[in-house]
Amino acid sequence: MEPLDILVFGAHADDAEIGMGGTIAKHVKEGYRVGVCDLTFAEMSSNGTVELRQQEAAHASTVLGLSSRSNLGLPDRGLVHSRETIEVIVEEIRRLRPRIVFAPYWVDRHPDHVQTSKLIEEAVFNAKLRNYMPNIPVVNVEQLIYYYINDVEAVNLTVDISEVYATKQEALRAYRSQFDPFATNNSVATPLTNGYLERVESRDSLLGGSRGCAYAEGFAIKRPYNVSLF
Ligand SMILES: [Zn+2]
């Protein structure tokens, strides 16, 4: 398989779309190969079934034009820091061979997002070690970048997503079971059903305003990002 340019990890299908659906759409439009890998099937979600959420993820993936969408099937609300979990993630990184990896920001109200952040950091590190799982060729990820799901702080990179904003919104609307309080007749109220998408739009608009564009997504990095200025 041709290597990916960008691989985005989330705990649940919809994490990547909330935090960086615009950045994904923009890079796909510019010809980059982008993949999303969800660690769990979100089987603990209050709304929607695993099957429905998988259909929604497939729809969102088509809208965004992803080159790959995978799910590692790790336990929702049972993501633990273990040797086995990190091995499974390293295998996925080495299978897809991305240049840049994105993970959820390290502070978030949902503990699984925080755990995913840590697990991906460890897996990106191990993926380049030739004596770790030596039967699979190593992958040296150029940069690990963090995106925001629920909480935003310390933004130090932004991407102008104004031109692809409609695509981000369409990808998010694919997750109807999560965001629409009337999606099914046994839907319950959650933080996501109460104006969540409007808040995401406000956040993207506010971040855009700080950089003079209509909409932007914000990111954080732990290690300096190397750029060519001229
Ligand atoms: Zn999530």
Residues whose N, C-alpha, C, O or C-beta is under 5 A from the ligand:
A	BS01	ZN	A11 H12 D15
